[in-house]
Amino acid sequence: MSLLFSPLTLRDVTFRNRLWVAPMCQYSALDGVPNDWHHVHLAQFASGGAGLVVAEATAVVPEGRISPQDVGLWNDAQRDAWARVVAAVHARGARAGLQLAHAGRKASTWSPFSGEHGTVPAEAGGWTTVAPSAIAYEGYAEPVALDEAGIQRVVDAFRAAARRAIDARFDVLEVHAAHGYLLHEFLSPLSNQRDDAWGGSLENRARITLEVVRAVRAEVGEDVPLLVRFSASDAAPGGLEPDDIAQVSRWAVEAGADLIDVSSAGLVAHQELKVGPGYQVPFAARVRELSDAPVGAVGIITTGTQAEAILQAGHADVIFAAREWLRDPHFGLRAATELGEDPEGLWPPQYLRAFRRPS
Ligand SMILES: Cc1cc2nc3c(=O)[nH]c(=O)nc-3n(C[C@H](O)[C@H](O)[C@H](O)COP(=O)(O)O)c2cc1C
């Protein structure tokens, strides 16, 4: 049996395999409520063999949405709509995860398929954004620096959304601390120029992320796996490097996280990142080596053989893929076939006639 298709257990949850769906924003919700689009979009990956399907960045407060069309989890109507999506994922044998998010200074932007760019103005449904410091992302509106009470409200909102996620029966939660959104903005010296307890040293810059991890862990109890997604590098001079994130990962595990999902960049528009097959795997391997935390690798991983080689080399414990699942929602079934796995159990019985090709 391949490593990729071996089960994995984190806390009380066993995943049927280690090929997971990374969170992907759909910019398709009204008032933050997931709908039929999200239902079919996420359930198809469960039919397609994923071990875990992580739903997109889900805002913990309305002003934490990347775009006005983002999903959220700050009220009970959203919780109930998510519960239907979770049930559909479970019915197809996969575990369901949710990424809890706050977009910070990169909130209130146009969806990528709106035809517009930059910040959505108030008259078009946008809002004033918040951040650690009043420093704009290039081309976006200037955010307001959060005060002490505002920071506490963010932590409380992550906690409240975590409760609703568990009530909706999600198996796994992921805290989004990557891609230049609020928690990443606190982590990076390029966007955090505070001189209080929330800025300055790495420990201070990591404080809000660790408070969020602690609050979510306290809310969900000991049985629920908790992932944290970090950008291991800002890919810009003076920004975060993998060794900083390895240190923060160690602290995150002490605070209650179980696995670090290692991504990169997104903080500044002038980043310079070399992108190619498996381009973020070295970041995952470095974080795993220095922090001892289990990690997920992500970024242009598109075949079962490639994913299996990453696991066999000890670079990561699980594989996340995003765009390959969009190209082929049955990526998991394809990867399993590629690695010679038995179709029983993974292939939906309704689809088995397609596995047994006529000889
Ligand atoms: C359509 C789309 C939406 C995305 N939305 C999110 C998101 O909500 N949260 C997140 O952490 N990453 C998001 N990402 C990044 C992916 O999770 C992933 O890290 C990235 O696409 C690299 O993996 P890939 O090469 O397998 O696509 C998104 C990517 C795509 C293509």
The ligand as an SDF file (V2000), in Angstrom:
LIG
                    3D

 31 33  0  0  0  0  0  0  0  0999 V2000
   -9.4160   29.2750   -6.9300 C   0  0  0  0  0  0  0  0  0  0  0  0
   -8.4660   29.2860   -5.7730 C   0  0  0  0  0  0  0  0  0  0  0  0
   -8.8850   29.7610   -4.5480 C   0  0  0  0  0  0  0  0  0  0  0  0
   -8.0300   29.7280   -3.4330 C   0  0  0  0  0  0  0  0  0  0  0  0
   -8.5050   30.0940   -2.1930 N   0  0  0  0  0  0  0  0  0  0  0  0
   -7.7550   29.8770   -1.0940 C   0  0  0  0  0  0  0  0  0  0  0  0
   -8.3010   30.0000    0.2010 C   0  0  0  0  0  0  0  0  0  0  0  0
   -9.4950   30.2410    0.3890 O   0  0  0  0  0  0  0  0  0  0  0  0
   -7.4830   29.8110    1.2610 N   0  0  0  0  0  0  0  0  0  0  0  0
   -6.1630   29.4790    1.1110 C   0  0  0  0  0  0  0  0  0  0  0  0
   -5.4430   29.3130    2.0990 O   0  0  0  0  0  0  0  0  0  0  0  0
   -5.6280   29.2910   -0.1280 N   0  0  0  0  0  0  0  0  0  0  0  0
   -6.3920   29.4490   -1.2070 C   0  0  0  0  0  0  0  0  0  0  0  0
   -5.8790   29.1730   -2.4420 N   0  0  0  0  0  0  0  0  0  0  0  0
   -4.5230   28.6170   -2.5450 C   0  0  0  0  0  0  0  0  0  0  0  0
   -4.5900   27.0860   -2.6100 C   0  0  0  0  0  0  0  0  0  0  0  0
   -5.1370   26.5470   -1.4200 O   0  0  0  0  0  0  0  0  0  0  0  0
   -3.1800   26.4690   -2.8380 C   0  0  0  0  0  0  0  0  0  0  0  0
   -2.3730   26.7400   -1.7240 O   0  0  0  0  0  0  0  0  0  0  0  0
   -2.5180   27.0010   -4.1120 C   0  0  0  0  0  0  0  0  0  0  0  0
   -3.4290   27.0650   -5.1850 O   0  0  0  0  0  0  0  0  0  0  0  0
   -1.3300   26.1220   -4.5200 C   0  0  0  0  0  0  0  0  0  0  0  0
   -1.7370   24.7950   -4.7220 O   0  0  0  0  0  0  0  0  0  0  0  0
   -2.0290   24.1720   -6.1990 P   0  0  0  0  0  0  0  0  0  0  0  0
   -0.7680   24.3780   -7.0080 O   0  0  0  0  0  0  0  0  0  0  0  0
   -2.3170   22.7180   -5.9290 O   0  0  0  0  0  0  0  0  0  0  0  0
   -3.1850   24.8990   -6.7810 O   0  0  0  0  0  0  0  0  0  0  0  0
   -6.7050   29.2400   -3.5720 C   0  0  0  0  0  0  0  0  0  0  0  0
   -6.2820   28.8070   -4.8320 C   0  0  0  0  0  0  0  0  0  0  0  0
   -7.1350   28.7920   -5.9210 C   0  0  0  0  0  0  0  0  0  0  0  0
   -6.6440   28.2630   -7.2360 C   0  0  0  0  0  0  0  0  0  0  0  0
  1  2  1  0
  2  3  1  0
  2 30  2  0
  3  4  2  0
  4  5  1  0
  4 28  1  0
  5  6  2  0
  6  7  1  0
  6 13  1  0
  7  8  2  0
  7  9  1  0
  9 10  1  0
 10 11  2  0
 10 12  1  0
 12 13  2  0
 13 14  1  0
 14 15  1  0
 14 28  1  0
 15 16  1  0
 16 17  1  0
 16 18  1  0
 18 19  1  0
 18 20  1  0
 20 21  1  0
 20 22  1  0
 22 23  1  0
 23 24  1  0
 24 25  2  0
 24 26  1  0
 24 27  1  0
 28 29  2  0
 29 30  1  0
 30 31  1  0
M  END
$$$$
